[in-house]
């Protein structure tokens, strides 16, 4: 048990130290990281340089974009399919997102509500703070499925809740899979120039996602009342 705690502490310390270094280092480092997460072609070039270690690098990128919540994850999800193909990209993305989600959950549980409140910001905290009093697996699953909600921020919020670690690990992993698969499939079809299939995929997904996105506020309010 002590050994596991020491390993977790070392990992968290490394992440926090890296984040602090980025925050206070030269502006060029920060701009490089921003470009890495927003420029698909640039990230693809970086992954190609890693060669056989590219999957590990990509998994690390996916995990980091969860822990540092403001980093956009859609670009990296598409890149997974673009660089590795539909199914390998899906697997690598899922592994990275799961690792990042568990780290964010553990940070929220370890550092407590004051830290999570600062990470989420006052607006999101007021909108989703009912999560910290919930422990239902169904609530967690629904929130991760609803498009437009900040999934990475939810990891920190559930860390403050009474939800057991293993329940969150299982539910968040499976709830992220549909969106992860869509992004990976879209990236793979774009890489293969299968534009007809890509447009068909976008049309089907839009028909399912747009209504949920439009009513996401009402869904959250109903979940708040029920919890």
MODELLER restraints for C-alpha pairs under 7 A, 6 or more apart:
rsr = mdl.restraints
at = mdl.atoms
rsr.add(forms.Gaussian(group=physical.xy_distance, feature=features.Distance(at['CA:22:A'], at['CA:29:A']), mean=6.73, stdev=0.5))
rsr.add(forms.Gaussian(group=physical.xy_distance, feature=features.Distance(at['CA:22:A'], at['CA:30:A']), mean=6.11, stdev=0.5))
rsr.add(forms.Gaussian(group=physical.xy_distance, feature=features.Distance(at['CA:36:A'], at['CA:42:A']), mean=6.25, stdev=0.5))
rsr.add(forms.Gaussian(group=physical.xy_distance, feature=features.Distance(at['CA:36:A'], at['CA:43:A']), mean=5.19, stdev=0.5))
rsr.add(forms.Gaussian(group=physical.xy_distance, feature=features.Distance(at['CA:37:A'], at['CA:72:A']), mean=6.96, stdev=0.5))
rsr.add(forms.Gaussian(group=physical.xy_distance, feature=features.Distance(at['CA:37:A'], at['CA:75:A']), mean=6.86, stdev=0.5))
rsr.add(forms.Gaussian(group=physical.xy_distance, feature=features.Distance(at['CA:37:A'], at['CA:76:A']), mean=6.76, stdev=0.5))
rsr.add(forms.Gaussian(group=physical.xy_distance, feature=features.Distance(at['CA:38:A'], at['CA:75:A']), mean=6.44, stdev=0.5))
rsr.add(forms.Gaussian(group=physical.xy_distance, feature=features.Distance(at['CA:40:A'], at['CA:75:A']), mean=6.69, stdev=0.5))
rsr.add(forms.Gaussian(group=physical.xy_distance, feature=features.Distance(at['CA:40:A'], at['CA:79:A']), mean=6.41, stdev=0.5))
rsr.add(forms.Gaussian(group=physical.xy_distance, feature=features.Distance(at['CA:44:A'], at['CA:83:A']), mean=6.67, stdev=0.5))
rsr.add(forms.Gaussian(group=physical.xy_distance, feature=features.Distance(at['CA:47:A'], at['CA:54:A']), mean=5.07, stdev=0.5))
rsr.add(forms.Gaussian(group=physical.xy_distance, feature=features.Distance(at['CA:48:A'], at['CA:54:A']), mean=6.71, stdev=0.5))
rsr.add(forms.Gaussian(group=physical.xy_distance, feature=features.Distance(at['CA:55:A'], at['CA:92:A']), mean=6.72, stdev=0.5))
rsr.add(forms.Gaussian(group=physical.xy_distance, feature=features.Distance(at['CA:59:A'], at['CA:92:A']), mean=5.78, stdev=0.5))
rsr.add(forms.Gaussian(group=physical.xy_distance, feature=features.Distance(at['CA:59:A'], at['CA:93:A']), mean=6.31, stdev=0.5))
rsr.add(forms.Gaussian(group=physical.xy_distance, feature=features.Distance(at['CA:59:A'], at['CA:95:A']), mean=6.59, stdev=0.5))
rsr.add(forms.Gaussian(group=physical.xy_distance, feature=features.Distance(at['CA:59:A'], at['CA:96:A']), mean=4.29, stdev=0.5))
rsr.add(forms.Gaussian(group=physical.xy_distance, feature=features.Distance(at['CA:60:A'], at['CA:96:A']), mean=6.18, stdev=0.5))
rsr.add(forms.Gaussian(group=physical.xy_distance, feature=features.Distance(at['CA:62:A'], at['CA:76:A']), mean=6.79, stdev=0.5))
rsr.add(forms.Gaussian(group=physical.xy_distance, feature=features.Distance(at['CA:62:A'], at['CA:93:A']), mean=6.33, stdev=0.5))
rsr.add(forms.Gaussian(group=physical.xy_distance, feature=features.Distance(at['CA:62:A'], at['CA:96:A']), mean=4.84, stdev=0.5))
rsr.add(forms.Gaussian(group=physical.xy_distance, feature=features.Distance(at['CA:62:A'], at['CA:97:A']), mean=5.65, stdev=0.5))
rsr.add(forms.Gaussian(group=physical.xy_distance, feature=features.Distance(at['CA:63:A'], at['CA:96:A']), mean=4.54, stdev=0.5))
rsr.add(forms.Gaussian(group=physical.xy_distance, feature=features.Distance(at['CA:63:A'], at['CA:97:A']), mean=5.19, stdev=0.5))
rsr.add(forms.Gaussian(group=physical.xy_distance, feature=features.Distance(at['CA:63:A'], at['CA:99:A']), mean=5.72, stdev=0.5))
rsr.add(forms.Gaussian(group=physical.xy_distance, feature=features.Distance(at['CA:63:A'], at['CA:100:A']), mean=3.88, stdev=0.5))
rsr.add(forms.Gaussian(group=physical.xy_distance, feature=features.Distance(at['CA:64:A'], at['CA:100:A']), mean=6.19, stdev=0.5))
rsr.add(forms.Gaussian(group=physical.xy_distance, feature=features.Distance(at['CA:65:A'], at['CA:71:A']), mean=5.27, stdev=0.5))
rsr.add(forms.Gaussian(group=physical.xy_distance, feature=features.Distance(at['CA:65:A'], at['CA:72:A']), mean=6.88, stdev=0.5))
rsr.add(forms.Gaussian(group=physical.xy_distance, feature=features.Distance(at['CA:65:A'], at['CA:73:A']), mean=6.29, stdev=0.5))
rsr.add(forms.Gaussian(group=physical.xy_distance, feature=features.Distance(at['CA:66:A'], at['CA:97:A']), mean=6.69, stdev=0.5))
rsr.add(forms.Gaussian(group=physical.xy_distance, feature=features.Distance(at['CA:66:A'], at['CA:100:A']), mean=5.16, stdev=0.5))
rsr.add(forms.Gaussian(group=physical.xy_distance, feature=features.Distance(at['CA:66:A'], at['CA:101:A']), mean=6.22, stdev=0.5))
rsr.add(forms.Gaussian(group=physical.xy_distance, feature=features.Distance(at['CA:66:A'], at['CA:152:A']), mean=5.11, stdev=0.5))
rsr.add(forms.Gaussian(group=physical.xy_distance, feature=features.Distance(at['CA:67:A'], at['CA:100:A']), mean=5.65, stdev=0.5))
rsr.add(forms.Gaussian(group=physical.xy_distance, feature=features.Distance(at['CA:67:A'], at['CA:103:A']), mean=6.91, stdev=0.5))
rsr.add(forms.Gaussian(group=physical.xy_distance, feature=features.Distance(at['CA:67:A'], at['CA:104:A']), mean=5.40, stdev=0.5))
rsr.add(forms.Gaussian(group=physical.xy_distance, feature=features.Distance(at['CA:69:A'], at['CA:152:A']), mean=5.47, stdev=0.5))
rsr.add(forms.Gaussian(group=physical.xy_distance, feature=features.Distance(at['CA:69:A'], at['CA:153:A']), mean=6.19, stdev=0.5))
rsr.add(forms.Gaussian(group=physical.xy_distance, feature=features.Distance(at['CA:77:A'], at['CA:93:A']), mean=6.50, stdev=0.5))
rsr.add(forms.Gaussian(group=physical.xy_distance, feature=features.Distance(at['CA:77:A'], at['CA:180:A']), mean=6.39, stdev=0.5))
rsr.add(forms.Gaussian(group=physical.xy_distance, feature=features.Distance(at['CA:77:A'], at['CA:183:A']), mean=5.30, stdev=0.5))
rsr.add(forms.Gaussian(group=physical.xy_distance, feature=features.Distance(at['CA:77:A'], at['CA:184:A']), mean=5.81, stdev=0.5))
rsr.add(forms.Gaussian(group=physical.xy_distance, feature=features.Distance(at['CA:78:A'], at['CA:183:A']), mean=4.72, stdev=0.5))
rsr.add(forms.Gaussian(group=physical.xy_distance, feature=features.Distance(at['CA:78:A'], at['CA:184:A']), mean=5.10, stdev=0.5))
rsr.add(forms.Gaussian(group=physical.xy_distance, feature=features.Distance(at['CA:78:A'], at['CA:186:A']), mean=6.33, stdev=0.5))
rsr.add(forms.Gaussian(group=physical.xy_distance, feature=features.Distance(at['CA:78:A'], at['CA:187:A']), mean=4.43, stdev=0.5))
rsr.add(forms.Gaussian(group=physical.xy_distance, feature=features.Distance(at['CA:79:A'], at['CA:187:A']), mean=5.88, stdev=0.5))
rsr.add(forms.Gaussian(group=physical.xy_distance, feature=features.Distance(at['CA:80:A'], at['CA:89:A']), mean=4.19, stdev=0.5))
rsr.add(forms.Gaussian(group=physical.xy_distance, feature=features.Distance(at['CA:80:A'], at['CA:90:A']), mean=6.82, stdev=0.5))
rsr.add(forms.Gaussian(group=physical.xy_distance, feature=features.Distance(at['CA:80:A'], at['CA:93:A']), mean=6.55, stdev=0.5))
rsr.add(forms.Gaussian(group=physical.xy_distance, feature=features.Distance(at['CA:80:A'], at['CA:184:A']), mean=5.73, stdev=0.5))
rsr.add(forms.Gaussian(group=physical.xy_distance, feature=features.Distance(at['CA:80:A'], at['CA:187:A']), mean=6.92, stdev=0.5))
rsr.add(forms.Gaussian(group=physical.xy_distance, feature=features.Distance(at['CA:81:A'], at['CA:89:A']), mean=4.56, stdev=0.5))
rsr.add(forms.Gaussian(group=physical.xy_distance, feature=features.Distance(at['CA:81:A'], at['CA:90:A']), mean=6.84, stdev=0.5))
rsr.add(forms.Gaussian(group=physical.xy_distance, feature=features.Distance(at['CA:81:A'], at['CA:184:A']), mean=4.02, stdev=0.5))
rsr.add(forms.Gaussian(group=physical.xy_distance, feature=features.Distance(at['CA:81:A'], at['CA:185:A']), mean=5.88, stdev=0.5))
rsr.add(forms.Gaussian(group=physical.xy_distance, feature=features.Distance(at['CA:81:A'], at['CA:186:A']), mean=6.95, stdev=0.5))
rsr.add(forms.Gaussian(group=physical.xy_distance, feature=features.Distance(at['CA:81:A'], at['CA:187:A']), mean=4.42, stdev=0.5))
rsr.add(forms.Gaussian(group=physical.xy_distance, feature=features.Distance(at['CA:81:A'], at['CA:188:A']), mean=4.33, stdev=0.5))
rsr.add(forms.Gaussian(group=physical.xy_distance, feature=features.Distance(at['CA:82:A'], at['CA:187:A']), mean=4.28, stdev=0.5))
rsr.add(forms.Gaussian(group=physical.xy_distance, feature=features.Distance(at['CA:82:A'], at['CA:188:A']), mean=4.60, stdev=0.5))
rsr.add(forms.Gaussian(group=physical.xy_distance, feature=features.Distance(at['CA:82:A'], at['CA:190:A']), mean=6.89, stdev=0.5))
rsr.add(forms.Gaussian(group=physical.xy_distance, feature=features.Distance(at['CA:82:A'], at['CA:191:A']), mean=5.22, stdev=0.5))
rsr.add(forms.Gaussian(group=physical.xy_distance, feature=features.Distance(at['CA:85:A'], at['CA:188:A']), mean=5.08, stdev=0.5))
rsr.add(forms.Gaussian(group=physical.xy_distance, feature=features.Distance(at['CA:86:A'], at['CA:184:A']), mean=5.23, stdev=0.5))
rsr.add(forms.Gaussian(group=physical.xy_distance, feature=features.Distance(at['CA:86:A'], at['CA:185:A']), mean=4.83, stdev=0.5))
rsr.add(forms.Gaussian(group=physical.xy_distance, feature=features.Distance(at['CA:86:A'], at['CA:188:A']), mean=5.13, stdev=0.5))
rsr.add(forms.Gaussian(group=physical.xy_distance, feature=features.Distance(at['CA:89:A'], at['CA:184:A']), mean=5.79, stdev=0.5))
rsr.add(forms.Gaussian(group=physical.xy_distance, feature=features.Distance(at['CA:90:A'], at['CA:180:A']), mean=6.27, stdev=0.5))
rsr.add(forms.Gaussian(group=physical.xy_distance, feature=features.Distance(at['CA:90:A'], at['CA:181:A']), mean=5.55, stdev=0.5))
rsr.add(forms.Gaussian(group=physical.xy_distance, feature=features.Distance(at['CA:90:A'], at['CA:184:A']), mean=5.52, stdev=0.5))
rsr.add(forms.Gaussian(group=physical.xy_distance, feature=features.Distance(at['CA:93:A'], at['CA:180:A']), mean=6.98, stdev=0.5))
rsr.add(forms.Gaussian(group=physical.xy_distance, feature=features.Distance(at['CA:94:A'], at['CA:177:A']), mean=6.88, stdev=0.5))
rsr.add(forms.Gaussian(group=physical.xy_distance, feature=features.Distance(at['CA:94:A'], at['CA:180:A']), mean=6.99, stdev=0.5))
rsr.add(forms.Gaussian(group=physical.xy_distance, feature=features.Distance(at['CA:98:A'], at['CA:173:A']), mean=5.81, stdev=0.5))
rsr.add(forms.Gaussian(group=physical.xy_distance, feature=features.Distance(at['CA:101:A'], at['CA:152:A']), mean=6.86, stdev=0.5))
rsr.add(forms.Gaussian(group=physical.xy_distance, feature=features.Distance(at['CA:101:A'], at['CA:155:A']), mean=5.72, stdev=0.5))
rsr.add(forms.Gaussian(group=physical.xy_distance, feature=features.Distance(at['CA:102:A'], at['CA:169:A']), mean=6.57, stdev=0.5))
rsr.add(forms.Gaussian(group=physical.xy_distance, feature=features.Distance(at['CA:104:A'], at['CA:155:A']), mean=5.66, stdev=0.5))
rsr.add(forms.Gaussian(group=physical.xy_distance, feature=features.Distance(at['CA:104:A'], at['CA:156:A']), mean=5.29, stdev=0.5))
rsr.add(forms.Gaussian(group=physical.xy_distance, feature=features.Distance(at['CA:105:A'], at['CA:155:A']), mean=4.94, stdev=0.5))
rsr.add(forms.Gaussian(group=physical.xy_distance, feature=features.Distance(at['CA:105:A'], at['CA:156:A']), mean=4.90, stdev=0.5))
rsr.add(forms.Gaussian(group=physical.xy_distance, feature=features.Distance(at['CA:105:A'], at['CA:158:A']), mean=6.40, stdev=0.5))
rsr.add(forms.Gaussian(group=physical.xy_distance, feature=features.Distance(at['CA:105:A'], at['CA:159:A']), mean=4.25, stdev=0.5))
rsr.add(forms.Gaussian(group=physical.xy_distance, feature=features.Distance(at['CA:106:A'], at['CA:159:A']), mean=6.01, stdev=0.5))
rsr.add(forms.Gaussian(group=physical.xy_distance, feature=features.Distance(at['CA:108:A'], at['CA:116:A']), mean=5.87, stdev=0.5))
rsr.add(forms.Gaussian(group=physical.xy_distance, feature=features.Distance(at['CA:108:A'], at['CA:156:A']), mean=4.72, stdev=0.5))
rsr.add(forms.Gaussian(group=physical.xy_distance, feature=features.Distance(at['CA:108:A'], at['CA:157:A']), mean=6.72, stdev=0.5))
rsr.add(forms.Gaussian(group=physical.xy_distance, feature=features.Distance(at['CA:108:A'], at['CA:159:A']), mean=4.55, stdev=0.5))
rsr.add(forms.Gaussian(group=physical.xy_distance, feature=features.Distance(at['CA:108:A'], at['CA:160:A']), mean=5.66, stdev=0.5))
rsr.add(forms.Gaussian(group=physical.xy_distance, feature=features.Distance(at['CA:109:A'], at['CA:159:A']), mean=4.48, stdev=0.5))
rsr.add(forms.Gaussian(group=physical.xy_distance, feature=features.Distance(at['CA:109:A'], at['CA:160:A']), mean=5.04, stdev=0.5))
rsr.add(forms.Gaussian(group=physical.xy_distance, feature=features.Distance(at['CA:112:A'], at['CA:160:A']), mean=6.08, stdev=0.5))
rsr.add(forms.Gaussian(group=physical.xy_distance, feature=features.Distance(at['CA:113:A'], at['CA:160:A']), mean=6.13, stdev=0.5))
rsr.add(forms.Gaussian(group=physical.xy_distance, feature=features.Distance(at['CA:116:A'], at['CA:156:A']), mean=6.12, stdev=0.5))
rsr.add(forms.Gaussian(group=physical.xy_distance, feature=features.Distance(at['CA:116:A'], at['CA:157:A']), mean=6.63, stdev=0.5))
rsr.add(forms.Gaussian(group=physical.xy_distance, feature=features.Distance(at['CA:117:A'], at['CA:125:A']), mean=6.14, stdev=0.5))
rsr.add(forms.Gaussian(group=physical.xy_distance, feature=features.Distance(at['CA:120:A'], at['CA:153:A']), mean=6.15, stdev=0.5))
rsr.add(forms.Gaussian(group=physical.xy_distance, feature=features.Distance(at['CA:130:A'], at['CA:224:A']), mean=6.08, stdev=0.5))
rsr.add(forms.Gaussian(group=physical.xy_distance, feature=features.Distance(at['CA:131:A'], at['CA:157:A']), mean=6.38, stdev=0.5))
rsr.add(forms.Gaussian(group=physical.xy_distance, feature=features.Distance(at['CA:131:A'], at['CA:158:A']), mean=6.32, stdev=0.5))
rsr.add(forms.Gaussian(group=physical.xy_distance, feature=features.Distance(at['CA:131:A'], at['CA:161:A']), mean=6.61, stdev=0.5))
rsr.add(forms.Gaussian(group=physical.xy_distance, feature=features.Distance(at['CA:132:A'], at['CA:157:A']), mean=5.87, stdev=0.5))
rsr.add(forms.Gaussian(group=physical.xy_distance, feature=features.Distance(at['CA:132:A'], at['CA:158:A']), mean=5.94, stdev=0.5))
rsr.add(forms.Gaussian(group=physical.xy_distance, feature=features.Distance(at['CA:132:A'], at['CA:160:A']), mean=5.37, stdev=0.5))
rsr.add(forms.Gaussian(group=physical.xy_distance, feature=features.Distance(at['CA:132:A'], at['CA:161:A']), mean=4.01, stdev=0.5))
rsr.add(forms.Gaussian(group=physical.xy_distance, feature=features.Distance(at['CA:133:A'], at['CA:161:A']), mean=5.44, stdev=0.5))
rsr.add(forms.Gaussian(group=physical.xy_distance, feature=features.Distance(at['CA:133:A'], at['CA:162:A']), mean=6.86, stdev=0.5))
rsr.add(forms.Gaussian(group=physical.xy_distance, feature=features.Distance(at['CA:134:A'], at['CA:161:A']), mean=5.96, stdev=0.5))
rsr.add(forms.Gaussian(group=physical.xy_distance, feature=features.Distance(at['CA:134:A'], at['CA:162:A']), mean=6.63, stdev=0.5))
rsr.add(forms.Gaussian(group=physical.xy_distance, feature=features.Distance(at['CA:134:A'], at['CA:227:A']), mean=6.44, stdev=0.5))
rsr.add(forms.Gaussian(group=physical.xy_distance, feature=features.Distance(at['CA:135:A'], at['CA:161:A']), mean=6.42, stdev=0.5))
rsr.add(forms.Gaussian(group=physical.xy_distance, feature=features.Distance(at['CA:135:A'], at['CA:162:A']), mean=5.39, stdev=0.5))
rsr.add(forms.Gaussian(group=physical.xy_distance, feature=features.Distance(at['CA:135:A'], at['CA:163:A']), mean=4.37, stdev=0.5))
rsr.add(forms.Gaussian(group=physical.xy_distance, feature=features.Distance(at['CA:137:A'], at['CA:167:A']), mean=6.99, stdev=0.5))
rsr.add(forms.Gaussian(group=physical.xy_distance, feature=features.Distance(at['CA:137:A'], at['CA:171:A']), mean=6.67, stdev=0.5))
rsr.add(forms.Gaussian(group=physical.xy_distance, feature=features.Distance(at['CA:140:A'], at['CA:171:A']), mean=6.93, stdev=0.5))
rsr.add(forms.Gaussian(group=physical.xy_distance, feature=features.Distance(at['CA:141:A'], at['CA:171:A']), mean=5.86, stdev=0.5))
rsr.add(forms.Gaussian(group=physical.xy_distance, feature=features.Distance(at['CA:141:A'], at['CA:172:A']), mean=6.60, stdev=0.5))
rsr.add(forms.Gaussian(group=physical.xy_distance, feature=features.Distance(at['CA:141:A'], at['CA:175:A']), mean=5.57, stdev=0.5))
rsr.add(forms.Gaussian(group=physical.xy_distance, feature=features.Distance(at['CA:144:A'], at['CA:151:A']), mean=5.99, stdev=0.5))
rsr.add(forms.Gaussian(group=physical.xy_distance, feature=features.Distance(at['CA:144:A'], at['CA:172:A']), mean=6.77, stdev=0.5))
rsr.add(forms.Gaussian(group=physical.xy_distance, feature=features.Distance(at['CA:144:A'], at['CA:175:A']), mean=5.67, stdev=0.5))
rsr.add(forms.Gaussian(group=physical.xy_distance, feature=features.Distance(at['CA:144:A'], at['CA:176:A']), mean=6.43, stdev=0.5))
rsr.add(forms.Gaussian(group=physical.xy_distance, feature=features.Distance(at['CA:145:A'], at['CA:175:A']), mean=5.81, stdev=0.5))
rsr.add(forms.Gaussian(group=physical.xy_distance, feature=features.Distance(at['CA:145:A'], at['CA:176:A']), mean=6.91, stdev=0.5))
rsr.add(forms.Gaussian(group=physical.xy_distance, feature=features.Distance(at['CA:146:A'], at['CA:212:A']), mean=6.37, stdev=0.5))
rsr.add(forms.Gaussian(group=physical.xy_distance, feature=features.Distance(at['CA:146:A'], at['CA:213:A']), mean=6.93, stdev=0.5))
rsr.add(forms.Gaussian(group=physical.xy_distance, feature=features.Distance(at['CA:146:A'], at['CA:216:A']), mean=6.67, stdev=0.5))
rsr.add(forms.Gaussian(group=physical.xy_distance, feature=features.Distance(at['CA:147:A'], at['CA:209:A']), mean=6.60, stdev=0.5))
rsr.add(forms.Gaussian(group=physical.xy_distance, feature=features.Distance(at['CA:147:A'], at['CA:212:A']), mean=6.57, stdev=0.5))
rsr.add(forms.Gaussian(group=physical.xy_distance, feature=features.Distance(at['CA:147:A'], at['CA:213:A']), mean=5.32, stdev=0.5))
rsr.add(forms.Gaussian(group=physical.xy_distance, feature=features.Distance(at['CA:148:A'], at['CA:213:A']), mean=5.90, stdev=0.5))
rsr.add(forms.Gaussian(group=physical.xy_distance, feature=features.Distance(at['CA:186:A'], at['CA:198:A']), mean=6.04, stdev=0.5))
rsr.add(forms.Gaussian(group=physical.xy_distance, feature=features.Distance(at['CA:189:A'], at['CA:195:A']), mean=6.82, stdev=0.5))
rsr.add(forms.Gaussian(group=physical.xy_distance, feature=features.Distance(at['CA:189:A'], at['CA:198:A']), mean=5.83, stdev=0.5))
rsr.add(forms.Gaussian(group=physical.xy_distance, feature=features.Distance(at['CA:190:A'], at['CA:198:A']), mean=6.84, stdev=0.5))
